[in-house]
Amino acid sequence: MENTQLASLTELASIANVSRQAVWNWSKRKADFPKPVSEGPNGPTYKVEEFKTWLENDGKAIGGALVGANSVAEDLLATDPNNARSAIEALSAVKKKRLRQELTAKMELLRELEAELDAVKQPEHIFDPSNPNYMGRFTAAALLIQPRHPLAEVEKFYGAGVYALYYKGDFPAYEKISGKETPLYTGKADPKIAHAENPTEQGESLSRRINEHRKSIELVSGEGGISLDDFEVRYLVTASGFQVTAENFLINYFKPIWNKETKICFGIGKHGDDANTRKNKKSPWDTLHPGRKWALASEEMKTPAEIAADISDHLDAFPPIDEVDFKSLLLGGT
């Protein structure tokens, strides 16, 4: 029988000659950190050999000695400091790239060790209104608490901002997403003037963009397909500039199947391709929902069955949600 040695986080810390907190941090932050094999009296236990292998591959310290034979960084550190610059200049392009990668990894380790030496810990979360990523999250959250409106009934209004399209019908390819809080599509509409200070100066860009989608869906509505009556929209007018980070966050958070970034059923946002002059293939959206005349003559990228299979696989990998977890959304979860 195989004699597998197991160790707790505290014992792993002793092996690596670091604090238990450092090992705990690695287990939470490093995707390739070994998985626990059992639960002991002092918490999860790990295979010692797997941990040692991970340490060697990750370049961590074992017993105070840095692992990494033939390291360009270590060769450089062994060089007379006065000659270090000329030593770097003498390196090949490949070794310079390798040196940069090694130094980045060692600097990350040093920052972790520095944090461990500080008796005062860093906060887990910092709210910084000047950080565009934070404002993208909060703008997205503000959108998601807005009421849903029938897409067919959106009137003209002033303002730029963000929006999300939702489906509640029985089209077979959208069965898994119908009625869910995961949108089919999220988008933005930029202001008419880049630094517009109010909705009037921003123009009607948001309502115009939403109604462009309404018209596209209306064109393809019909027997056996999708119906405009089965679509709803949320929208939010934002201060100029906030729409960009909010849209990026929403796409990364929901991975909507109609957004081009997911590469599944994109194409609703296209406004006309001449198949004879531009040699563009028909978008997956137009293949699955035929009806826009300018797209009918174009060659298909994929068959409807292939697109439906892609949608199904994508929704299995990223299951649509029934309710938004705002705590996770705002604090960084996905």
C-alpha positions as CSV (number, residue, x, y, z in Angstrom):
1,M,0.0,0.0,0.0
2,E,1.3,3.5,-0.9
3,N,2.5,5.4,2.2
4,T,1.3,8.9,1.5
5,Q,2.4,11.5,4.0
6,L,-0.2,14.1,4.8
7,A,0.3,17.5,6.5
8,S,-1.8,20.4,7.8
9,L,-1.4,24.0,6.7
10,T,0.8,24.6,9.8
11,E,3.0,21.6,8.9
12,L,3.3,22.8,5.3
13,A,4.4,26.2,6.6
14,S,7.2,24.5,8.6
15,I,8.3,22.7,5.4
16,A,8.4,25.9,3.4
17,N,9.9,27.9,6.3
18,V,7.1,30.5,6.1
19,S,4.1,31.4,8.3
20,R,0.9,29.5,8.3
21,Q,-0.8,32.6,7.0
22,A,1.5,32.6,3.9
23,V,0.5,29.1,3.1
24,W,-3.1,29.9,3.6
25,N,-2.8,32.8,1.2
26,W,-1.2,30.6,-1.4
27,S,-4.0,28.1,-1.1
28,K,-6.6,30.8,-1.7
29,R,-4.8,32.9,-4.4
30,K,-2.9,30.3,-6.4
31,A,-5.1,28.3,-8.8
32,D,-2.6,25.5,-9.1
33,F,-2.1,25.1,-5.3
34,P,-2.6,21.4,-4.4
35,K,-6.1,20.4,-3.4
36,P,-6.8,19.1,0.2
37,V,-7.3,15.3,0.3
38,S,-9.0,15.1,3.7
39,E,-10.2,17.1,6.7
40,G,-8.1,16.6,9.9
41,P,-8.5,17.8,13.5
42,N,-6.5,20.9,12.6
43,G,-8.3,21.6,9.3
44,P,-7.6,20.4,5.7
45,T,-4.7,18.1,5.1
46,Y,-2.5,17.9,1.9
47,K,-0.1,15.5,0.3
48,V,3.4,16.5,1.3
49,E,5.0,15.4,-2.0
50,E,2.4,17.4,-4.0
51,F,3.1,20.5,-1.9
52,K,6.9,20.2,-2.3
53,T,6.5,19.7,-6.1
54,W,4.3,22.8,-6.2
55,L,6.9,24.8,-4.3
56,E,9.6,23.8,-6.7
57,N,7.5,24.6,-9.7
58,D,6.3,27.9,-8.3
59,G,9.8,29.1,-7.2
60,K,9.0,29.4,-3.5
61,A,11.4,29.0,-0.6
62,I,12.1,25.6,1.0
63,G,14.2,25.8,4.2
64,G,15.3,29.3,3.2
65,A,16.8,28.2,-0.1
66,L,15.3,29.6,-3.3
67,V,14.5,26.9,-5.9
68,G,15.3,27.5,-9.5
69,A,18.4,25.9,-11.0
70,N,20.0,27.8,-13.8
71,S,18.0,30.9,-12.9
72,V,19.0,34.0,-14.8
73,A,17.9,36.1,-11.8
74,E,20.2,34.2,-9.4
75,D,23.1,34.4,-11.8
76,L,22.6,38.1,-12.0
77,L,22.4,38.4,-8.2
78,A,25.7,36.6,-7.9
79,T,27.3,39.2,-10.1
80,D,29.2,42.2,-8.8
81,P,26.6,44.9,-8.3
82,N,28.9,47.3,-10.2
83,N,28.8,45.1,-13.2
84,A,25.0,44.2,-13.1
85,R,24.0,46.7,-15.7
86,S,26.5,45.5,-18.3
87,A,25.6,41.9,-17.4
88,I,22.0,42.7,-18.3
89,E,23.0,44.3,-21.5
90,A,25.0,41.3,-22.5
91,L,22.0,39.0,-22.1
92,S,20.2,37.7,-25.2
93,A,16.6,38.8,-25.8
94,V,15.3,35.4,-24.7
95,K,17.2,35.6,-21.4
96,K,16.1,39.2,-20.8
97,K,12.5,38.1,-21.1
98,R,13.2,35.2,-18.8
99,L,14.9,37.5,-16.3
100,R,11.9,39.9,-16.3
101,Q,9.6,36.9,-15.6
102,E,11.8,35.6,-12.8
103,L,12.1,39.0,-11.2
104,T,8.4,39.6,-11.4
105,A,7.8,36.2,-9.6
106,K,10.4,36.9,-7.0
107,M,9.0,40.4,-6.4
108,E,5.6,38.9,-5.8
109,L,7.1,36.5,-3.3
110,L,8.9,39.4,-1.6
111,R,5.7,41.4,-1.3
112,E,4.0,38.5,0.3
113,L,6.8,38.0,2.7
114,E,6.9,41.7,3.5
115,A,3.2,41.6,4.2
116,E,3.7,38.7,6.6
117,L,6.3,40.6,8.5
118,D,3.9,43.6,9.1
119,A,2.0,43.2,12.3
120,V,-0.8,45.3,10.8
121,K,-2.7,43.6,8.1
122,Q,-3.9,45.1,4.8
123,P,-7.7,45.4,4.4
124,E,-9.4,42.8,2.3
125,H,-11.5,45.4,0.4
126,I,-10.9,49.1,-0.4
127,F,-13.5,51.4,-1.8
128,D,-11.8,53.8,-4.1
129,P,-14.3,56.0,-6.1
130,S,-11.4,57.1,-8.4
131,N,-10.9,53.5,-9.5
132,P,-12.8,53.0,-12.8
133,N,-13.2,49.3,-12.1
134,Y,-15.1,50.0,-8.8
135,M,-17.4,52.5,-10.5
136,G,-18.0,50.0,-13.3
137,R,-19.3,47.5,-10.7
138,F,-21.5,50.1,-8.9
139,T,-22.9,51.4,-12.2
140,A,-23.7,47.8,-13.2
141,A,-25.3,47.1,-9.8
142,A,-27.4,50.3,-10.3
143,L,-28.6,49.0,-13.7
144,L,-29.5,45.6,-12.3
145,I,-31.9,47.1,-9.7
146,Q,-33.9,48.9,-12.4
147,P,-37.3,47.6,-13.5
148,R,-37.5,45.6,-16.7
149,H,-39.5,47.2,-19.5
150,P,-41.1,45.5,-22.5
151,L,-38.7,46.1,-25.3
152,A,-41.5,47.0,-27.7
153,E,-42.6,49.9,-25.5
154,V,-39.4,51.9,-25.0
155,E,-40.0,55.5,-26.0
156,K,-37.4,58.2,-26.9
157,F,-35.6,59.8,-24.0
158,Y,-32.4,61.8,-23.4
159,G,-29.2,60.2,-22.1
160,A,-26.3,57.9,-22.6
161,G,-25.6,54.8,-20.5
162,V,-25.9,51.0,-20.3
163,Y,-28.6,48.5,-20.9
164,A,-29.4,44.7,-20.8
165,L,-31.8,42.6,-23.0
166,Y,-33.6,39.7,-21.4
167,Y,-35.7,36.8,-22.9
168,K,-38.8,35.1,-21.5
169,G,-40.1,33.1,-24.4
170,D,-39.9,29.5,-25.6
171,F,-37.4,29.6,-28.4
172,P,-35.7,26.2,-28.0
173,A,-32.1,27.5,-28.2
174,Y,-32.8,29.9,-25.3
175,E,-34.7,27.5,-23.1
176,K,-32.0,27.5,-20.4
177,I,-31.8,31.3,-20.2
178,S,-35.5,32.2,-20.6
179,G,-36.9,34.1,-17.6
180,K,-33.5,34.3,-15.9
181,E,-31.5,37.2,-14.5
182,T,-28.7,36.5,-17.0
183,P,-29.3,38.8,-20.1
184,L,-28.9,37.8,-23.7
185,Y,-27.0,40.9,-24.4
186,T,-25.5,43.9,-22.5
187,G,-24.4,47.1,-24.2
188,K,-23.7,50.8,-23.9
189,A,-24.5,53.9,-25.8
190,D,-21.9,56.7,-25.7
191,P,-22.9,60.4,-25.4
192,K,-23.2,62.6,-28.5
193,I,-20.6,64.9,-26.9
194,A,-17.8,63.0,-25.1
195,H,-17.9,65.2,-21.9
196,A,-21.6,66.0,-21.9
197,E,-22.7,67.2,-18.5
198,N,-26.3,66.2,-18.6
199,P,-28.7,63.9,-20.4
200,T,-29.8,66.6,-22.8
201,E,-26.2,67.2,-23.9
202,Q,-25.7,63.4,-24.2
203,G,-28.5,63.2,-26.8
204,E,-30.9,60.3,-27.3
205,S,-28.1,57.8,-27.8
206,L,-29.3,55.2,-25.2
207,S,-33.0,55.1,-26.3
208,R,-31.9,55.1,-30.0
209,R,-29.5,52.1,-29.4
210,I,-32.2,50.1,-27.6
211,N,-34.7,50.8,-30.4
212,E,-32.2,49.7,-33.0
213,H,-32.3,46.3,-31.3
214,R,-36.0,46.4,-31.1
215,K,-36.2,46.9,-34.9
216,S,-33.8,44.0,-35.6
217,I,-35.8,41.6,-33.4
218,E,-39.0,42.9,-35.0
219,L,-37.6,42.1,-38.5
220,V,-37.0,38.4,-37.5
221,S,-40.1,37.8,-35.4
222,G,-42.3,35.2,-36.9
223,E,-43.6,31.6,-36.8
224,G,-41.3,29.2,-35.1
225,G,-38.8,32.0,-34.2
226,I,-38.4,34.6,-31.6
227,S,-41.1,37.3,-30.8
228,L,-40.6,40.9,-29.9
229,D,-43.2,40.4,-27.1
230,D,-40.8,38.0,-25.3
231,F,-38.1,40.6,-24.8
232,E,-37.5,43.0,-21.9
233,V,-34.9,45.6,-21.3
234,R,-33.3,47.3,-18.3
235,Y,-31.5,50.6,-18.9
236,L,-29.7,53.3,-16.9
237,V,-28.6,56.7,-17.9
238,T,-25.1,57.4,-16.5
239,A,-22.7,60.2,-16.2
240,S,-20.6,60.5,-19.3
241,G,-17.7,57.9,-19.2
242,F,-19.2,55.5,-16.7
243,Q,-21.0,53.5,-19.4
244,V,-17.6,52.1,-20.7
245,T,-16.5,50.4,-17.5
246,A,-20.0,49.3,-16.7
247,E,-20.4,47.6,-20.0
248,N,-17.0,45.8,-19.7
249,F,-18.0,44.6,-16.2
250,L,-21.4,43.3,-17.3
251,I,-19.9,41.4,-20.2
252,N,-17.3,39.8,-18.0
253,Y,-19.8,39.0,-15.2
254,F,-22.7,37.5,-17.3
255,K,-20.9,36.5,-20.5
256,P,-24.0,37.1,-22.6
257,I,-24.5,34.8,-25.6
258,W,-25.4,37.7,-28.0
259,N,-22.3,39.8,-27.2
260,K,-19.5,39.4,-29.7
261,E,-16.9,39.0,-26.8
262,T,-18.4,35.5,-26.0
263,K,-18.2,34.5,-29.7
264,I,-21.4,32.4,-29.5
265,C,-24.4,34.1,-31.2
266,F,-23.1,37.6,-32.0
267,G,-24.3,39.9,-34.7
268,I,-27.4,41.7,-33.6
269,G,-25.5,44.9,-33.5
270,K,-24.5,44.7,-37.2
271,H,-26.2,47.3,-39.4
272,G,-25.7,45.9,-42.9
273,D,-23.1,43.9,-44.8
274,D,-23.1,43.7,-48.6
275,A,-22.2,40.1,-49.3
276,N,-21.0,40.9,-52.8
277,T,-18.6,43.7,-51.9
278,R,-17.4,43.1,-48.4
279,K,-17.2,39.3,-48.5
280,N,-18.6,39.1,-45.0
281,K,-20.1,35.9,-43.8
282,K,-23.5,35.9,-42.1
283,S,-23.3,36.4,-38.4
284,P,-24.5,33.5,-36.1
285,W,-27.3,35.8,-34.9
286,D,-28.6,36.2,-38.5
287,T,-28.2,32.5,-39.2
288,L,-30.3,31.6,-36.1
289,H,-32.8,34.4,-36.7
290,P,-33.1,35.0,-40.5
291,G,-35.1,38.0,-41.7
292,R,-32.8,41.0,-42.1
293,K,-32.7,41.3,-45.9
294,W,-29.1,42.6,-46.2
295,A,-27.9,39.4,-44.4
296,L,-29.8,36.8,-46.4
297,A,-27.3,36.4,-49.3
298,S,-24.2,36.0,-47.1
299,E,-22.5,32.7,-46.5
300,E,-23.1,31.1,-43.1
301,M,-20.3,30.8,-40.6
302,K,-22.1,27.9,-38.9
303,T,-25.3,26.0,-39.2
304,P,-28.3,26.8,-36.9
305,A,-27.7,23.4,-35.2
306,E,-24.1,24.2,-34.6
307,I,-25.0,27.6,-33.1
308,A,-27.6,26.0,-30.9
309,A,-25.1,23.5,-29.7
310,D,-22.6,26.3,-28.9
311,I,-25.3,28.1,-26.9
312,S,-26.2,25.0,-24.9
313,D,-22.5,24.3,-24.1
314,H,-21.9,27.9,-23.1
315,L,-24.9,28.0,-20.8
316,D,-23.8,24.7,-19.2
317,A,-20.4,26.2,-18.6
318,F,-21.8,29.5,-17.3
319,P,-25.3,28.6,-15.9
320,P,-27.8,31.5,-16.1
321,I,-28.7,32.9,-12.7
322,D,-32.1,33.2,-11.0
323,E,-31.1,36.1,-8.7
324,V,-28.2,38.5,-8.7
325,D,-25.9,38.1,-5.7
326,F,-25.1,41.8,-5.2
327,K,-22.6,41.2,-2.4
328,S,-20.6,38.9,-4.6
329,L,-21.0,41.4,-7.5
330,L,-19.8,44.4,-5.6
331,L,-17.0,42.7,-3.6
332,G,-15.4,41.0,-6.5
333,G,-17.0,37.6,-7.0
334,T,-18.2,36.3,-10.3
